[in-house]
């Protein structure tokens, strides 16, 4: 029987007062107890379900915050065209916020972005530009996206680049939002928080909050194998929105407690275990986060409290992470082997940097 600590009911659901406009619905996402995933009853695991944001991901928070900050500072107006690079979720968050404020958006994505994400952005009025692999340098699609962003800014009157990779409002949205909500719901008693990386806005925000409030919480950064972040060696990454092809300005100097890298197959297995054990259909990076939690569990003392941030839902990954044919074709893992891994088989250990 689980020994999961009792917490206030608002840790499971945050009732809201009425809000004006869809952007007011961002944040206060549910924090739910995972009683079946870890299969170790003496450790408490809480999952922050960022898919509950109105745009469907954690990126709603910084998208709205960056745009609001720019409006307050007089950097943008109704005549502005916002131009940004995105792997998908930030583009949706910005499309939502720009549409609400009546501001134009050009979003530069690459061929790894899900068709669902592209259609969502376009439905919200965004002009979506797709960078092809031929435009990339040595496979670096992020560098190619940023190059096109620079070209578009140079020839677009009254253009504004939020620059999610360096914008402090990105991290601040998670410090005052995501991490604060976790900390308050658990009464400051969380021993570990596991955070997937991309721009590293979420990671920096969590680290900033922990430091500023003198918490003992250990922040574990979960990065993709093939990511250039934190001195990593750039390589193939098949799943969008996880890791980065270049170091970001936000990632430089961020002080976390531990770094773990995971493979694309790790992400697939973790996602499918979440679906199988907890009925949570989550995006690829969420799978990586829970796999790292599993691998660290043996180090944890009884009574340890952990929070995992699940950045988005899995509907955009139905043709990849949740598709046996794709996993076989691209990752070389056949359905019977995959099923064995999901049921509890061992995966190759990740490398860690403490």
C-alpha positions in Angstrom: 0.0 0.0 0.0 1.3 3.4 -0.9 2.7 5.7 1.9 2.1 8.8 -0.2 1.9 11.7 2.1 -1.3 13.5 2.6 -1.4 16.9 1.0 -4.1 19.6 0.7 -6.8 18.8 -1.8 -5.6 21.7 -4.0 -2.5 19.7 -4.8 -4.8 17.6 -7.0 -6.9 20.4 -8.4 -6.8 24.1 -8.3 -10.4 25.5 -8.2 -10.4 28.9 -9.9 -12.3 32.1 -9.6 -13.7 33.2 -13.0 -11.0 34.7 -15.2 -11.2 37.2 -18.1 -9.8 35.8 -21.3 -8.0 32.6 -22.1 -4.6 33.8 -21.0 -6.0 34.0 -17.4 -6.5 30.3 -17.5 -2.7 29.7 -17.8 -1.1 28.1 -14.7 -2.3 26.4 -11.6 -2.1 23.1 -13.4 -3.0 19.9 -11.5 -0.4 18.2 -9.4 -1.4 14.5 -9.2 0.1 11.7 -7.2 1.5 8.8 -9.2 0.8 5.7 -7.1 1.5 3.0 -9.8 4.4 4.2 -11.9 7.5 3.8 -9.7 6.3 0.5 -8.1 8.1 1.6 -4.9 5.5 2.5 -2.2 7.9 4.3 0.2 8.6 7.1 -2.3 6.0 9.8 -3.1 5.9 10.9 -6.7 3.9 13.9 -7.9 3.3 14.9 -11.5 2.7 18.4 -12.7 0.4 18.1 -15.7 1.3 21.1 -17.8 -1.0 19.8 -20.6 -3.8 21.3 -18.6 -2.8 24.8 -19.8 -5.2 26.1 -22.4 -2.6 25.8 -25.3 -1.7 22.3 -24.1 1.8 22.7 -22.7 4.2 24.3 -20.3 5.2 26.8 -23.0 1.9 28.7 -22.5 3.4 30.2 -19.4 6.5 31.9 -20.9 4.7 32.7 -24.2 2.2 34.8 -22.4 4.8 36.3 -19.9 7.2 37.3 -22.7 4.4 39.0 -24.7 3.0 40.8 -21.7 6.4 42.1 -20.7 7.0 43.4 -24.2 3.6 45.1 -24.2 4.3 46.7 -20.8 7.7 48.0 -22.0 6.2 49.4 -25.2 8.3 47.1 -27.4 5.3 45.9 -29.4 1.9 47.1 -30.5 -0.9 46.2 -32.8 1.3 46.9 -35.8 4.0 44.6 -34.6 4.9 41.2 -36.2 6.3 38.8 -33.6 8.8 36.4 -35.1 10.1 33.3 -33.2 11.6 29.9 -33.7 9.9 26.9 -32.2 9.7 23.1 -32.2 6.0 23.4 -31.7 4.7 24.1 -28.2 6.1 27.6 -27.9 4.7 28.4 -31.3 1.2 27.3 -30.1 1.6 29.4 -26.9 2.7 32.4 -28.8 -0.1 32.0 -31.5 -2.6 31.9 -28.7 -1.2 35.0 -26.9 -0.7 36.9 -30.1 -4.2 36.2 -31.4 -5.6 37.3 -28.0 -3.7 40.6 -28.2 -4.4 41.1 -31.9 -0.7 40.9 -32.9 0.7 39.1 -35.9 3.0 36.1 -35.6 5.5 34.4 -37.9 6.6 31.1 -36.4 9.7 29.3 -37.9 9.6 25.6 -37.3 11.5 22.6 -38.9 10.4 19.3 -40.4 10.4 17.5 -37.0 7.4 19.6 -35.8 4.1 17.6 -35.6 1.5 18.3 -38.2 -1.0 18.8 -35.4 1.1 21.6 -34.0 1.4 23.3 -37.4 -2.3 23.1 -37.9 -3.0 24.5 -34.4 -0.7 27.5 -35.0 -2.3 28.2 -38.3 -5.8 27.9 -36.9 -4.8 30.6 -34.4 -3.7 32.9 -37.2 0.1 32.3 -37.2 2.1 32.4 -40.4 4.2 29.2 -40.2 7.5 28.8 -42.1 9.1 25.3 -42.2 12.8 25.0 -42.5 14.0 21.9 -44.5 17.0 19.7 -43.6 18.8 21.1 -46.6 18.9 24.5 -44.9 20.6 23.0 -41.8 24.3 23.1 -41.1 25.5 19.5 -40.3 21.9 18.6 -39.3 21.5 21.5 -36.9 17.9 22.5 -37.5 17.8 25.0 -34.7 20.7 27.0 -36.2 18.8 26.9 -39.5 15.6 28.1 -37.8 17.4 31.0 -36.1 19.1 32.0 -39.3 15.7 32.3 -41.0 14.3 34.2 -38.0 17.1 36.8 -38.4 16.4 37.1 -42.1 12.7 37.6 -41.5 13.4 40.3 -38.8 15.7 42.1 -41.1 13.0 42.5 -43.9 9.9 42.8 -41.8 8.8 46.3 -40.6 8.1 46.6 -36.9 9.3 43.1 -36.2 9.9 41.8 -32.6 11.8 38.6 -31.6 10.9 37.4 -28.1 14.1 35.2 -28.2 12.8 32.5 -25.9 16.4 31.2 -25.7 17.6 34.2 -23.8 14.5 36.0 -22.5 14.5 36.2 -18.7 10.7 36.3 -18.7 10.9 32.7 -19.9 12.5 31.5 -16.7 10.6 33.9 -14.6 7.3 32.4 -15.7 8.4 29.0 -14.3 9.9 30.5 -11.1 6.8 32.4 -10.2 4.5 29.8 -11.7 5.5 26.1 -12.2 8.0 25.7 -9.3 6.1 28.0 -6.9 2.9 26.0 -7.5 4.7 22.7 -6.8 6.5 24.1 -3.7 3.3 25.6 -2.2 1.2 22.5 -2.9 3.7 20.3 -1.1 4.4 22.7 1.7 8.0 23.2 0.7 8.7 19.5 1.3 9.9 18.2 -2.1 13.3 16.5 -2.2 13.7 16.2 -6.0 12.2 17.9 -9.0 12.9 16.4 -12.4 12.9 18.9 -15.4 13.2 18.2 -19.1 15.4 20.6 -21.1 14.9 22.5 -24.3 15.4 26.3 -24.1 16.1 25.6 -20.4 13.6 28.2 -19.3 11.8 25.7 -17.0 15.0 24.4 -15.6 16.4 27.9 -14.8 13.1 29.0 -13.4 13.0 26.0 -11.0 16.6 26.5 -10.0 16.0 30.3 -9.4 13.0 29.6 -7.2 14.8 26.9 -5.1 17.8 29.2 -4.6 15.8 32.3 -3.8 13.6 30.5 -1.2 16.5 28.5 0.3 14.9 25.2 -0.4 16.9 21.9 -0.1 15.1 20.6 -3.2 17.5 19.0 -5.7 16.9 19.9 -9.3 17.6 17.1 -11.8 18.0 18.3 -15.4 16.9 15.6 -18.0 18.4 16.2 -21.4 18.3 14.3 -24.7 21.2 12.3 -25.9 22.5 14.3 -28.9 21.7 17.6 -27.3 24.4 20.3 -27.3 23.3 21.7 -23.9 25.7 21.6 -20.9 28.7 20.5 -23.0 26.9 17.7 -24.8 27.9 16.4 -28.2 25.3 17.4 -30.8 23.8 14.4 -32.6 20.6 13.0 -34.1 17.5 13.7 -32.1 14.3 12.4 -33.6 11.7 13.8 -31.1 11.0 17.5 -31.2 10.9 19.8 -28.2 13.6 18.0 -26.2 17.2 19.1 -25.9 18.8 21.7 -28.2 21.2 21.8 -31.1 23.1 24.7 -29.6 23.7 26.1 -26.1 21.1 28.6 -25.2 21.8 31.8 -23.4 19.5 30.7 -20.6 21.4 27.4 -20.2 24.7 29.1 -19.6 25.5 29.2 -15.9 22.3 27.6 -14.7 23.0 25.8 -11.4 21.2 22.5 -11.1 22.2 19.4 -9.0 22.4 16.7 -11.5 22.3 16.0 -15.3 21.0 12.9 -16.9 20.7 12.2 -20.6 18.2 9.8 -22.2 17.7 8.3 -25.6 14.7 8.5 -27.9 13.9 4.9 -26.9 14.0 5.8 -23.2 11.4 8.4 -24.0 9.2 6.0 -25.8 9.4 3.4 -23.0 8.7 6.0 -20.3 5.7 7.5 -22.1 4.2 4.1 -22.6 4.7 3.1 -19.0 3.0 6.4 -18.0 0.0 5.4 -20.2 0.0 1.8 -19.1 0.4 2.4 -15.4 -1.1 5.8 -14.8 -3.4 6.4 -17.8 -1.4 9.6 -18.6 -0.8 10.2 -22.3 2.2 12.5 -22.2 4.7 13.9 -24.7 8.1 12.5 -25.4 10.2 14.5 -22.9 7.9 13.3 -20.1 8.9 9.8 -20.9 12.5 10.7 -20.4 11.8 12.4 -17.1 10.1 9.4 -15.5 12.8 7.0 -16.8 15.4 9.1 -15.0 13.2 9.1 -11.9 13.2 5.2 -12.0 16.9 5.0 -12.4 17.6 7.2 -9.5 15.0 5.6 -7.2 17.5 3.1 -5.7 19.5 6.0 -4.3 16.5 7.5 -2.5 15.7 7.0 1.1 12.2 5.9 2.2 9.9 8.9 2.5 11.6 10.8 -0.3 9.2 13.2 -2.1 9.7 13.7 -5.9 8.0 16.0 -8.4 8.1 15.4 -12.1 7.1 18.1 -14.6 5.3 16.6 -17.6 5.4 19.4 -20.2 2.7 18.4 -22.7 0.2 15.8 -23.8 0.9 12.9 -26.1 -1.6 13.6 -28.9 1.1 15.1 -31.0 3.2 11.9 -30.7 0.6 9.4 -31.7 2.4 8.8 -35.0 5.9 8.5 -33.4 6.2 7.6 -29.7 2.9 5.6 -29.6 3.2 4.0 -33.1 4.9 0.6 -33.1 5.7 0.8 -36.8 7.6 4.1 -36.3 9.5 2.8 -33.3 10.5 -0.3 -35.3 11.4 1.7 -38.4 13.3 4.5 -36.8 14.6 3.1 -33.5 15.0 -0.6 -34.5 12.9 -1.8 -31.6 10.3 -4.4 -32.6 6.9 -4.5 -31.0 7.5 -7.6 -28.9 10.8 -6.2 -27.6 9.2 -2.9 -26.9 6.4 -4.5 -25.0 8.9 -6.3 -22.8 10.7 -3.1 -22.0 7.4 -1.3 -21.2 6.4 -4.1 -18.9 9.6 -3.7 -16.9 12.6 -4.8 -18.9 15.9 -3.1 -18.4 17.1 -0.3 -20.7 20.8 0.7 -21.2 21.8 3.0 -18.4 22.1 6.7 -19.1 25.2 8.7 -18.3 24.9 11.2 -15.4 26.8 14.2 -14.4 26.4 15.3 -10.7 
